[in-house]
Amino acid sequence: MKPVEPAIARLAALAQEQEAPRLDEGTVLLVDDDGIVRMLTAAGLAERGWRVIEADCGARALELFERERPQVIALDAVMPDPDGFAICERLRRLPGGAHVPVVMLTGLDDEQSIGRAYDAGATDFFVKTPGRWTLLSQRLRYLTRSSRVREELARSQAELLKLANFDALTALPNRRHFHEIFGDELQRARARDTRLGLLLVGVNRFRQINDSLGPRAGDQLLLEISRRLIEALRRDDATSRPRVVARVGGDEFALLLPDLKSEAELDRVAARALDVFQQPFPVDGQELFITTSIGAVVFPADGDEVDALLGRSDLAMRAIEEQGGSGCLRYTERMNTTRRAHWKLESDLHRAIGLQQLRLLYQPKIDAATGRIVGAEALMRWQRDAELVSPAVFIPAAEDSGLIVPITEWALGEACRQLDAWHRAGLGRIPVSVNISGFHLQRGNLTAPVKACMQAFGISPGLLELEITETAMMRNLDVVLPQLRALKALGVVLSIDDFGTGYSSLAYLKRLPIDILKIDRSFVGELETSRDSAALVAAIMAMGQGLKLDVVAEGVETPAQMQRLADRGCRFMQGFLFSRPVPPDQFAQLLAQGSRSDWCASAGQCPPPADGGEGSDR
């Protein structure tokens, strides 16, 4: 049920009551000093469903009102001191007396008396007439129902106001209300020339927690975080102005610090907020260790408007998140410049495909036993006007924005098109590999575009290879493994890129439908200087041979590295020693050259390729 529905239901029920008479009309306080009139009136009202309590004077009326809390009061205007007008004024000043309906009863029917009654606070005016009890009862009934509707409307309005201003889960001020509070405090700080601090607290990896453990666990975590933050501020609150904790996003809290005395005070409060996350959080019978990223700003040093300060605290918080750590960071102008450059990069990247600014270069893979090209890796480049943007810059931006999906699909189509073009030019068939982002694997939508590209250009099984980093392949294996098997069923060759830098085990490797291990360039680069790297390369070669996988060494730059790899049984290599990544026409020239002696290791110890691996007839 939505939060506003109970209020609507109550109002509807009251409307129905208004239309239907009741046997129990409620309690009326009848005040009249004339005993006979009071007795007759009480009897007439009682016959019509009212519970009547009687008072013969003002003092008794006030006493009964405080004790009985009647729904309506019928008050005689003309009585000994105090008269009904004075009693009405006193009633209105009592707790709960401001809104109770009061009907002034009198034999007076002049405008002056009526005006005086309303001035005293009466709700309505009724001229005494013997036997008109039904009319009086109806008048009292109407006023009672109207009063109840007004009370319900006021209560509903208060509930709606609370819903509009406070978070339903934590009862903290929400973003809208916090914006108002922040604005008021900012105005006060300007007027008094004081500083105002803001800490934006983000809960790291909350989405993963919510997705894996469920919304109930996520709600428990947020409630406990809010409780701890409130307590942390309370323990540190030595200021005259109250500090504010608000929930300003799904996994974000704001701490507002009025009358900030110094930077040291900001650091102290930030340290307390960080301490909140040092202890585990009990959630659904288990303990969760959570980290936080906190962005800090101070008025007036970091801005003088609410939106600007909120935005800059968010920049500082995101900077901590991007560093992959937990901590607090103060905003600097450099962050704003960096973020603007990032948004500009993403905006230009959106247009890059349509403007044909993306292109693929191809780096050959060499069989060091024969000196021949046995494959190619397609490497994406972005010609951004006169600037050649490094993949290390634009690939992370593409992943952040989700553009990695259309960009990768473009790369798959372009690589397949180029494969087909080389074949039509009579250059034979060699496998081409395309790098796949872990983002694509996690989305679970890779198989369909690969199949479409292969069918569009008639790519034979074994000619399209996908390179996936070890870390991306091992992350969330339950999601990744079905995709790998589906790709394998299409005839796609699967390669683990940067092997040795992740955390895969032999047991996991045996489960994966992979064909190739690629030794990370960092190990190849240290072959001549590091015994550990040399031992690791030897271990990867042994692992590949044991699992009947081909092994490719990337980043080969010197003849000595080529020879050492060959001595350890590595046959397939790529790197600047053989060729830098080149455009398709230059790669075609390399293919046309055939084998080259300077690409051939002299050791002659390279094993034959594994079944279906690099160099095989696919």
LUMVOGU-348916 format. One record per residue: y, z, x of N, C-alpha, C in turn. Coordinates in steps of 0.001 Angstrom, whole numbers, plus 500000, padded with zeros to 6 digits. Layout:
YZXYZXYZX;...
END
This chain:
498806500000500849500000500000500000501242500000500883;502221499167500562503441499108501332504252500382501120;505097500779502136505839502035502019506744502114500815;507286500984500323508228501053499205507532501097497856;506251500805497806505555500693496532505469502013495759;505229503169496427505189504416495633506493504688494899;507629504406495514508916504636494859509074503731493656;508675502473493811508761501529492688507867501982491544;506667502457491871505734502916490843506295504119490082;506932505032490799507494506213490133508616505810489178;509452504878489616510544504427488750510017503741487505;508951502961487653508357502285486492507794503305485511;507156504342486041506600505376485172507709506097484394;508840506330485078509946506984484391510510506096483279;510561504807483515511059503883482487510169503914481260;508841504010481472507917504090480346508110505402479582;508339506487480314508560507785479673509812507737478796;510804506982479293512068506920478555511874506329477160;510877505457477036510637504783475771509746505579474827;508970506487475347507996507203474511508367508675474383;508430509217473144508734510643472960507595511512473461;507942512746473857506928513684474356506960514948473515;505792515588473400505728516869472710506343517959473561;506226517833474878506808518808475786508022518168476439;509195518454475894510403517812476386510940518460477652;510478519655477979510992520369479139511705521640478736;512437522207479699513098523497479485514597523292479342;515151523898478291516589523847478082517127525273478115;518223525480478824518917526771478832520024526701477780;519855527509476719520816527523475614521726528736475785;523026528491475914523992529568476166524998529584475006;524983530716474240525901530844473088526021532322472775;527238532811472595527434534233472303527201534550470837;527136533508469985526894533703468552525393533742468333;524876534949468009523434535129467923522791534271466855;523420534121465691522817533351464590522767531855464954;523908531349465441523941529928465830522918529663466925;522835530615467875521900530440468997520466530438468477;520165531322467498518812531397466965518456530113466224;519363529621465385519085528387464637518913527193465565;519802527116466570519723525983467521518426526038468310;518051527254468733516819527406469512515605527001468678;515603527397467408514474527062466540514388525558466337;515558524920466082515564523477465882515065522716467106;515439523170468293515000522481469517513528522751469801;513093523985469527511686524325469765510773523483468891;511199523246467618510400522404466725510255520983467269;511189520566468134511197519192468651510673519106470088;509918520140470479509182520069471731509834520709472931;510957521414472730511642522011473878511187523450474107;511108523830475343510965525245475703512379525767475909;512771526751475076514158527211475067514236528604475682;515126528722476670515462530058477190516914530329476801;517194531555476385518488531848475763519292532828476606;520615532592476581521553533514477234522733533711476299;523208534974476213524307535262475281525645535384475973;525649535193477315526915535276478027526801534490479341;527937534353480010527961533558481229527143534154482353;527244535485482539526529536126483640525019535960483476;524544536160482214523120536008481935522682534550482138;523555533603481779523241532192481940523045531830483414;523947532342484255523841532036485693522570532642486279;522243533847485826521021534516486305519774533744485905;519714533327484633518546532579484165518436531203484828;519570530588485083519521529275485723518861529372487105;519274530352487905518736530488489264517243530840489229;516816531561488186515414531991488103514522530923487478;514982530252486420514142529356485637514263527870486031;515385527509486595515647526115486957515373525153485787;516113525252484702515895524393483530516267522936483847;515691522024483036515993520606483227517354520209482657;517854521010481649519120520685481007519724521974480455;521048521982480310521743523171479814522598522775478602;522438523553477526523311523407476346524244524607476345;525532524386476564526469525465476873527610525482475846;527737526654475147528833526810474172530149526885474933;531114526128474471532391526083475189533232527327474933;533239527797473655534138528900473288533349530190473270;533557530989474327532908532303474438533899533250475076;533636534581474929534491535535475631534448535273477131;535451535745477778535605535502479213534350535896479988;533764534992480802534241533625481045533761532690479943;534603531720479635534210530759478608533277529709479195;532821528767478351531857527766478803532377526864479897;533700526586479866534270525716480890534162526372482275;534463527668482360534390528381483635532933528512484107;532035528769483126530614528885483496530100527567484064;530520526456483462530089525134483948530552524919485388;531801525309485667532309525142487034531483525969488022;531118527214487625530311528059488520528901527498488717;528335526977487628526998526362487716526967525237488751;528037524444488729528065523295489639528114523710491113;528539524940491368528617525404492756527340526088493226;526418526346492286525162526990492658524200525991493315;523292526476494171522276525584494743521439524945493640;521368523632493619520617522920492597521390522695491329;522623523193491259523391523070490030524291521856489972;524408521142491068525364520036491122524979518892490194;523666518680489997523241517483489267522509517770487959;522312519040487594521615519331486346522512518928485167;521969518258484143522807517849483003523303519069482210;524565519045481868525171520111481064525841519477479843;525373519898478633525981519428477385526855520560476831;528127520280476688529053521279476182528999521263474646;528655522452474040528567522594472580529833523272472080;530465522689471093531682523309470576532010522765469205;532746523564468448533261523082467176534567522340467365;535116522408468579536366521721468862536108520226468985;536954519423468400536744517974468441538032517266468817;538824517899469720540084517289470119539951516714471519;540788515739471844540704515060473132540934516013474294;541792516984474131542091517923475204540842518725475584;540111519214474570538892519986474847537833519115475506;537708517864475030536720516958475625537060516686477092;538357516431477352538778516178478732538549517390479617;538822518588479061538622519813479835537146520015480164;536280519658479237534843519808479464534379518922480623;534818517688480593534413516778481673535019517203483016;536251517723482972536866518203484210536096519377484793;535511520184483924534744521341484396533388520948484955;532988519692484733531714519228485270530659518971484233;531009518992482947530031518729481895529558517278481967;528295517083481593527734515733481571528038515039480255;528016515835479168528254515239477853528876516297476944;529277515878475775529986516742474821529335516550473465;528984517693472777528322517598471474529009518551470500;529486517986469364530181518790468349529145519500467499;529275520828467427528334521618466640528390521208465168;527219520908464623527099520604463188525763521153462708;525759522065461712524489522652461258523497521573460853;522237521721461296521145520852460881521007519574461688;521888519330462659521793518089463438520976518316464716;519842519002464532519047519358465724518354518133466325;517976517196465478517310515993466006518259515209466910;519518515080466453520494514356467262520741515073468580;520847516412468526521048517179469755519850517038470690;518635517110470096517419516969470914517377515607471608;517744514567470864517750513224471450518771513131472584;519948513770472353520976513754473388520480514466474652;519836515625474457519309516364475611518192515582476313;517370514946475495516252514180476049516766513013476891;517760512338476356518321511203477093518901511655478437;519660512761478394520284513246479628519236513703480642;518151514314480151517099514773481057516431513592481753;516085512577480949515433511399481539516374510700482521;517631510571482138518610509912483008518760510672484326;518743512005484217518849512823485418517644512610486332;516471512552485703515263512333486510515281510968487181;515761509959486453515854508618487053516818508636488230;517971509313488037518938509380489136518353510094490349;517632511185490083517003511901491196515981511032491909;515204510285491112514189509433491720514833508286492504;515898507749491959516619506701492682517169507230494007;517716508458493959518253509046495185517142509282496201;515986509785495698514861510025496601514332508707497177;514237507683496322513769506378496786514737505770497781;516027505956497513517030505442498442516899506124499801;516643507438499776516461508162501027515222507668501778;514142507380501016512925506875501644513159505492502254;513864504636501511514149503296502025515039503362503256;516000504287503219516871504459504376516067504918505592;515102505794505350514249506261506441513405505120506979;512850504320506075512046503172506512512884502178507298;514138502024506918515005501071507602515423501563508979;515434502876509179515996503435510400514988504089511337;513791504374510830512842505118511648511491504418511689;510836504528512821509513503943513003508501504668512130;507714503909511374506780504516510425505684505294511131;505298504896512348504204505566513052504668506840513734;505706506747514548506114507880515385507237508712514783;507893508194513729509060508840513106510262508870514044;510215508124515143511356508009516039512322506964515491;513591507015515904514499505925515527513927504577515957;514043503580515072513557502252515430514646501487516175;514366500224516498515324499465517309516671499309516596;516621499052515289517862498872514537518715500130514579;518109501267514272518851502523514240519294502922515643;518422502671516629518795502999518008520013502182518443;520077500946517991521232500110518319522509500761517786;522449501316516571523613501991515989523954503261516776;522922504062517097523154505302517862523758504977519217;523180503964519871523656503544521186525127503123521097;525458502356520056526844501911519891527807503070519712;527403504054518909528260505237518698528455506008519997;527358506211520741527459506957522002528274506183523038;528165504866522995528925504044523925530417504158523643;530760504142522354532163504289521963532693505651522391;531883506671522225532290508019522631532458508108524148;531529507480524888531610507522526344532869506809526849;533247505703526186534480504995526566535693505894526344;535712506540525172536866507366524823537021508561525759;535885509106526225535931510315527061535747510018528540;535594508732528865535424508315530250534225509017530895;533100508993530181531863509580530712530819508488530901;529768508824531622528690507867531861527567508056530843;526857506958530629525763506945529662524573506245530307;523434506907530326522248506332530945521244505837529906;520492504807530280519441504264529418518206503970530255;517074504462529801515778504155530414514933503418529377;514480502231529720513589501469528852512178501599529408;511300502223528621509958502585529074508934501644528435;508256500865529247507222499956528766505835500470529099;504906500348528161503528500792528371502728499610528916;502288499718530156501564498615530783500201498393530129;499853497142529938498545496708529433498242497268528037;499282497550527241499018498101525908498288497094525032;498639495830525155497996494819524305496495494776524546;496089494861525820494652494851526116493965496073525528;494626497222525598494063498442525033493920498305523522;494963497793522898494950497628521446493874496634521011;493726495542521788492734494517521441491312495006521664;491092495756522744489726496156523084489262497394522323;490167498361522101489785499613521440490171499655519971;491036498732519556491409498665518146492767499293517860;493400498899516741494734499403516389494788500917516213;493695501517515732493704502974515535493886503691516873;493166503216517892493304503809519222494705503551519769;495225502348519519496581502044519970497604502956519330;497445503238518032498376504139517348498290505554517916;497080506017518190496915507352518777497636507443520114;497500506388520904498142506377522221499656506422522084;500217505614521199501669505590521022502197506925520512;501457507563519615501884508874519113501925509905520232;500920509884521084500876510859522174501969510571523198;502219509303523477503297508958524412504635509428523867;504887509179522576506165509597521984506306511113522032;505217511831521766505277513296521810505612513783523212;504992513188524206505221513612525595506637513270526059;507146512117525648508505511746526047509532512689525435;509338513044524168510248513991523521510226515329524267;509028515775524598508891517046525310509520516971526692;509359515829527369509938515666528705511458515744528658;512073515124527663513528515188527537513993516581527145;513206517248526293513583518587525862513603519550527049;512615519420527928512539520319529093513665520048530084;514187518825530074515204518463531051516609518437530453;516737518769529184518009518589528484518931519774528730;519881519578529660520860520621529937522256520165529532;522335519103528735523629518546528350524034519035526971;525332518843526670525829519257525361525444518260524283;525299516983524663524933515941523713523417515782523662;522849515661522467521395515495522389520956514152522965;519848514178523685519258512956524209518337512364523146;518213511055523176517531510339522094516322509609522648;515191509760521954514001508952522224513803508039521024;513622506747521264513437505780520183512292504848520539;511648504314519510510651503266519721511316501932519386;511542501126520402512336499909520226511485498643520289;510181498792520410509279497639520427507863498120520231;506924497180520151505534497569519945505022498514521004;505383498267522267504921499110523365506089499558524241;507268499699523636508455500058524402509196501222523742;509658502137524593510455503277524147511774503271524913;512819503782524276514124503891524927514530505358524994;515063505751526142515589507100526327517080506979526598;517891507551525706519349507473525834519867508809526363;520672508752527413521117509951528114522640510027528106;523239510669527076524703510811527041525178511794528114;526457511686528445527105512610529396526326512713530697;525926511567531226525177511554532489526104512006533606;525682513013534343526541513595535370526491512820536689;525318512284537042525168511646538353523957510731538364;523864509918539421522686509064539609521443509930539802;521633511071540453520497511971540690519911512467539371;520768512693538373520281513124537066519462512021536406;519909510771536536519146509648536012517777509578536677;517753509742538004516483509703538736515560510834538301;516135512008538036515317513154537638514667512924536277;515446512387535339514887512112534007513830511013534097;514097509993534917513113508918535099511821509467535685;511945510404536627510751511006537225509949511773536176;510660512456535264509949513166534194509241512181533260;509892511060532982509250510045532136508008509479532820;508078509275534127506909508801534868505797509846534862;506182511116534941505181512195534925504387512219533619;505016511756532549504332511689531253503015510923531363;502988509920532244501825509042532351500868509449533470;501138510573534115500249511003535201498951511602534692;499008512221533525497812512819532951497138511838531989;495809511878531879495110510949530969495481511205529514;495347510169528713495637510257527286494322510295526508;494080511361525721492852511412524916492951510472523716;492088509483523671492101508494522598490675508238522143;490386508523520881489068508258520300487931508836521142;488108510060521583487041510731522313486902510339523767;487828509550524284487779509189525694489156509368526306;489203509388527640490455509575528344490908508251528943;492165507883528662492730506644529189493822506973530200;493784506308531329494845506441532316495771505233532164;497023505503531821497995504459531500499135504522532505;499663503358532866500845503303533722502030502780532931;503211502942533520504431502547532823505390501844533769;506186500957533193507272500307533918508580500702533238;509533501211534024510778501727533458511958500984534073;512812500438533209514057499814533641515222500730533347;516129500888534313517227501842534170518574501139534285;519508501531533418520895501060533492521823502233533209;523087502073533660524100503102533449525396502439532997;525990502982531943527338502583531542528325503450532306;529387502884532875529845501487532760529417500584533920;528691501119534888528409500349536103527621499073535827;526694499118534851525795497980534624526139497184533372;527240497487532724527630496777531517528345497708530560;529048497110529593529815497935528649529550497587527194;528474496815526922528092496485525556526614496826525348;526277497155524099524912497574523788523898496498524157;524120495278523681523145494211523913522996493898525391;524107493911526118524049493632527554523242494697528282;523467495953527954522749497040528626521271497035528267;520952496775526987519539496673526599518862495515527326;519546494370527388518971493218528071518750493465529545;519664494152530190519537494392531628518486495454531931;518357496428531051517268497393531244515919496698531090;515859495720530181514630494937529999514324494108531239;515350493519531863515145492762533100514562493650534194;515104494855534328514608495773535345513163496186535056;512867496424533782511498496793533408510533495647533697;510930494409533366510059493257533627509849493050535116;510861493368535911510715493218537362509623494136537890;509545495359537356508468496279537747507124495716537301;507048495219536076505795494660535554505315493496536406;506238492616536799505858491447537583505337491830538960;505779492981539459505263493465540728503879494085540575;503444494191539330502110494706539052501958496190539272;503071496913539322502984498331539630503509499214538535;503604500489538854504130501489537936505288502170538629;506415502297537929507553502947538542508809502688537752;509940503042538356511246502868537730512121502046538653;512880501120538068513752500257538862515110500180538196;516148500358538994517523500242538507517915498768538491;518637498384537469519085496998537342520026496618538474;519875495390538958520826494802539899521214493420539392;522369492949539786522855491642539338521925490522539787;521231490748540899520296489735541397519188489459540374;518786490496539633517764490297538597518238489315537538;519507489437537159520053488547536151520069487113536656;520469486939537928520483485607538523519081485035538586;518124485877538999516726485436539096516183485057537732;516500485857536710515989485580535374516597484292534809;517888484096535045518509482845534584517861481641535249;517586481788536552516923480688537260515521480454536707;514857481554536326513504481441535769513536480703534430;514491481072533555514594480396532262514961478931532436;515830478655533407516189477257533679514962476485534156;514159477137534996512947476492535490512000476176534331;511803477156533439510918476935532294511456475835531385;512768475842531172513369474825530312513167473430530898;513377473290532208513176471994532856511706471603532850;510839472609532971509400472339532981508937471801531631;509570472264530552509252471746529219509443470229529163;510477469759529863510808468333529804510124467517530887;509455468179531807508934467480532983507898466428532627;507011466729531668505963465761531314506585464526530670;507491464742529703508127463610529030508949462760529976;509555463397530981510366462656531951509524462089533096;508208462313533040507277461819534069507656462338535451;508030463612535494508374464229536771507159464846537461;506080465081536704504862465618537305504030464486537883;503409464740539009502515463747539595501398464452540328;500331463726540533499186464252541265499092463588542632;498909464419543632498556463946544968497086464263545191;496473463540546103495028463687546305494739463985547777;493987465073547990493573465429549341492081465174549477;491672464400550509490252464049550628489387465235551037;488156465218550549487109466121551011486185465293551893;485878465821553067485189465058554094483780465587554312;482861464678554514481522465035555010481593464965556522;481637466133557162481809466177558616480600465659559368;479475465442558691478298464874559349478411463360559481;479195462725558584479305461263558602480726460781558797;481710461665558619483103461263558734483597460472557545;482930460577556406483300459809555232483943460718554177;484773460107553343485355460823552194484308460903551097;484059462106550619483047462293549577483647462878548297;484937463060548266485579463609547081487069463772547304;487765464218546277489208464441546363489584465615545475;490589466353545923491167467407545076492531466934544601;492727466940543283494011466550542698494947467753542724;496086467584543363497047468672543521498363468281542861;498831469118541961500011468793541166501289469063541938;502250468173541759503581468327542320504604468028541226;505771468657541348506841468453540374508072467953541099;508435466711540821509651466131541383510788466405540410;511467467527540622512548467969539725513854467360540227;514147466170539728515283465386540229515095465172541733;516029465654542548515900465429543995515081466521544676;514680467523543917513983468681544493512491468580544222;511673468810545247510229468886545080509854470358544935;509489470767543731509219472172543440507787472511543840;507635473620544553506317474049544998505479474536543818;504177474236543830503304474775542775503313476296542737;503542476927543893503597478392543932504741478927543090;505743478065542808506886478466541986506668478108540530;506268476858540256506252476430538854504948476745538130;503832476922538839502586477269538144502674478658537500;503154479714538221503323481011537542504268480934536344;505346480136536459506264479992535326505570479301534157;504723478327534471503978477632533417503001478574532735;502386479459533506501445480427532914502180481420532035;503351481888532482504124482853531694504541482265530350;504910480987530355505455480359529156504394479715528273;503151479613528774502108478928528026502092477427528267;503044476937529084503086475499529386501924475060530257;501214476012530844500084475651531690499041474866530901;498972475089529596497976474381528772498282472879528703;499462472451528223499717471004528198499781470386529592;500250471164530575500329470629531930498926470366532487;498005471308532264496634471127532742495959469973532017;496197469866530722495604468759529970496154467418530465;497442467393530828497992466178531420497291465864532749;497095466904533581496448466696534885495025466180534714;494286466710533746492925466235533497492931464747533116;493841464397532198493915463000531777494326462079532908;495301462507533716495772461672534822494705461503535897;493966462572536210492895462476537208491790461537536724;491428461639535449490399460738534908490893459289534892;492161459098534558492717457743534571492676457150535976;493010457997536982493021457505538356491606457200538854;490663458036538453489256457760538795488838456384538286;489177456123537051488832454846536446489543453690537166;490824453909537543491582452853538232490977452535539592;490573453552540354489935453295541658488629452525541482;487882452909540462486609452215540224486848450747539886;487863450483539043488164449100538667488670448289539858;489259448988540837489753448297542039488642448075543069;487428448484542726486305448260543621486175449268544736;486766450444544580486735451460545630485593452452545447;484698452174544534483555453053544338483889454247543475;482924455109543377483079456301542544482966457543543414;484011458328543456483966459611544156484431460689543185;483875461883543282484297462954542373485714463437542682;486444463762541660487791464314541790487810465683541126;488397466653541812488468468015541264489877468320540785;489944469083539706491218469526539116491198471046539051;492300471669539442492396473132539411492684473614537988;491968474648537579492089475196536224492614476630536318;493628476920535524494206478265535489493310479218534703;493295480453535142492570481476534396493100481644532986;494377481315532757494975481387531419494213480501530443;493837479305530912493095478387530067491742478967529675;491066479564530636489751480140530359489849481265529337;490882482097529458491015483228528549491334482769527135;491991481637527002492299481110525666491073480494525006;490087480136525803488851479596525248488992478211524650;489914477373525180490143476060524581490030474938525620;489202475110526636489141474148527740488157473012527484;487069473288526799485993472299526658486451471042525921;487177471198524833487589470042524014488456469059524788;489522469498525492490330468518526227489574467851527369;488658468567528025487857467959529092486969466861528522;486322467159527414485450466169526783486249464939526351;487438465155525781488260464040525322488674463143526478;489046463729527610489455462934528773488286462130529337;487131462755529430485960462054529971485572460879529077;485634461092527770485285460015526852486329458905526870;487610459261526986488687458264526945488602457287528110;488173457778529278488145456919530466486732456625530958;485738456994530172484366456678530531483913457303531835;484279458561532059483930459247533296482478459700533250;481693459267534235480275459614534296480103461079534661;478999461682534218478711463067534622478697463180536148;479283464279536621479298464522538052480547464042538748;481376463236538091482572462716538747483812463574538512;483782464437537509484909465347537277484483466757537671;485276467339538561484985468690539053486149469604538676;485842470797538208486861471788537883486788472936538874;487931473244539494488005474345540446488659475541539767;487960476651539770488436477875539129488354478992540151;489429479773540283489415480835541287488370481886540945;487908482536541985486875483549541804487345484657540867;488588485089541043489121486178540207489187485765538744;489690484532538478489798484056537095488427483905536455;487440483471537238486111483248536685485420484563536336;485674485604537126484976486863536905485675487759535887;486938487446535581487664488260534610487170487939533197;486763488971532484486290488816531098485161487783531027;484099488072531741482996487127531892482355486761530551;482383487674529588481785487378528289482484486219527592;483788486051527852484535484934527282484362483677528119;484349483856529444484329482715530361482969482032530386;481877482806530416480546482244530631480152481196529587;480369481421528282480027480374527309480793479075527549;482053479183527983482828477976528270482260477224529469;481894477970530510481328477332531694480044476591531333;479233477195530503477987476545530096478252475293529261;479266475357528398479617474185527595480134473055528480;480943473411529485481445472396530423480314471788531230;479402472652531637478252472162532407477428471182531584;477317471440530299476560470550529416477220469180529303;478534469103529559479228467812529544479011467025530832;478394467666531832478208467013533116479314467308534106;480157468300533805481250468680534704480691469497535863;481186469213537087480820469987538270481763471183538348;481225472377538562482019473605538574482063474189539970;483275474535540391483489475042541750484244476351541692;483828477326542517484578478581542642485551478422543795;486842478422543468487895478255544468488227479603545106;488735479543546336489154480756547073488030481769547148;486802481304547336485672482234547325485769483203548501;485438484462548206485521485517549211486714486419549027;487686485995548174488885486813547949488769487665546699;487736487429545885487564488177544632486549489281544781;485831489537543684484908490673543687483579490318543042;483210489045543087481942488658542473480776489131543334;479670489400542692478461489845543388477406488763543275;476366488910544088475275487928544052474637487896542666;474547489068542021473944489115540686474758488297539689;476089488372539794476930487594538900476854486107539228;476844485781540514476794484367540897475552483687540348;474455484413540306473210483825539794473320483487538309;474210484197537583474371483935536153475268482741535884;476118482380536856477123481353536619476554479962536851;476861479008535978476367477628536142477247476834537105;477379477320538352478298476700539312477529475808540276;478275474915540931477688473954541868478203474125543281;479436474612543425480105474594544727480834475910544960;480796476386546215481634477492546670482661476929547646;483929477295547455484965476849548387485445478048549197;485247477982550511485653479081551393487174479115551454;487759480274551207489210480396551190489806480068552551;490961479429552517491600478965553750491963480102554694;492164481304554166492529482424555027491411482754556007;490160482610555573489031482873556479488879481747557497;489094480512557049489001479369557961490070479465559035;491275479874558657492365479970559612492141481005560690;491291482005560402491044483079561375489706482936562092;489059481779561925487740481585562546487775481776564054;488851481333564683488925481369566145489440482696566662;489928483558565767490539484801566236489913486060565659;489155485951564579488633487136563895487115487066563760;486445488029564330484991488106564178484601488357562721;485426489164562039485118489460560637485148488194559789;486183487344560008486263486101559242485098485185559563;484724485121560843483593484283561236482305484774560592;482132486098560545480932486664559930480924486407558430;482105486480557798482182486241556370481858484788556038;482343483856556872482037482448556656480539482223556763;479912482844557772478469482703557942477714483268556742;478216484387556198477563484999555040477698484110553809;478872483472553629479060482567552477478151481356552604;478014480845553831477111479708554033475673480084553673;475260481275554114473902481726553803473716481913552302;474740482437551642474670482639550200474556481294549490;475362480322549920475303479010549304473955478347549459;473398478440550671472085477834550902471014478532550080;471119479867549972470123480609549203470165480279547728;471367479999547202471529479674545779471532478167545527;471287477392546591471279475917546495472617475382545978;473694475918546566475042475481546232475669474809547448;476441473757547223477228473191548300478371474123548634;478818474091549885479927474918550331480977474007550944;482229474155550515483353473387551045484329474356551697;484721474069552932485724474864553631487078474201553459;488053474936552939489392474359552761490355474941553786;491403474191554053492399474650555022492014474391556459;491175473389556717490778473066558093491925472314558760;492429472863559891493613472268560514493395471862561963;492342472336562600492129472009564016490701471526564226;490495470686565263489129470268565597488213471446565909;488786472488566506487962473661566829487437474329565559;488292474427564531487828474999563267486739474143562645;486915472809562702485890471915562169484566472126562883;484625472253564225483398472398564997482711473725564703;483500474789564633482906476102564358482261476128562970;482898475490561997482300475428560662480997474641560686;481007473520561381479781472716561488478686473499562180;479064474250563243478068475060563945477427476084563027;478161476508561992477618477504561058476981476850559827;476833475536559898476112474837558833476974474323557711;478334474347557856479222473865556804479457472369556998;479100471587556033479186470129556133480436469558555488;480911470171554386482015469595553613483296470377553866;484380469649554139485634470277554535486808469485553971;487949470173553901489217469516553595490326470291554262;491421469614554534492541470272555197493422469267555902;494490469763556509495460468889557159494882468154558361;493788468667558942493158467943560053492759466540559618;492336466394558393491878465101557892493013464347557187;493722465030556317494837464392555614495569465428554782;496875465260554722497654466014553746497422465407552363;497781466104551295497716465466549968498611464236549940;498091463132549415498823461863549451498819461226548064;499762460314547814499784459598546527498536458734546357;498248458295545126497017457535544857496860456287545714;497967455520545963497823454292546740497446454577548188;497999455657548755497626456013550126496198456540550184;495796457257549148494413457732549130493458456544549047;493825455505548303492994454300548226492835453666549597;493895453698550409493801453159551764492827453976552608;492853455303552446491906456148553180490473455830552770;490256455626551473488919455273550997488444453962551608;489364452997551699488994451674552201488619451701553682;489073452717554431488768452781555860487316453114556134;486632453713555185485245454114555417485199455348556302;484185455457557121484019456637557976484942456573559182;485292457780559690486134457871560884485495458837561851;485482458466563106484816459295564110485537460611564328;486893460605564167487633461852564377487469462819563218;486814462378562163486499463261561055485062463768561131;484380463481562201482959463811562308482746464883563360;482063465974562978481722467020563928480590466546564817;480578466985566078479584466504567037478327467349567078;478357468495566421477213469399566563475956468827565966;476123468089564873474942467516564237474041468535563596;474612469696563277473791470757562689474024470913561195;474790470028560603475090470166559175473853469872558344;473542470725557371472377470488556514472676469389555517;471649468822554891471894467839553830472525468543552639;473232467788551807473880468421550646472864468966549671;473281470029548951472423470580547900472331469586546765;471272469722545935471104468809544807472318468881543902;472911467699543658474062467664542734475340468112543366;475364468433544695476573468935545326477405467828545897;478400468201546725479300467234547325478493466229548141;478832464990548035478195463950548825476978463352548180;476481463974547113475326463402546433475772462257545554;474835461434545158475157460298544301475234460774542859;476468461014542416476656461522541053477207460420540198;
END
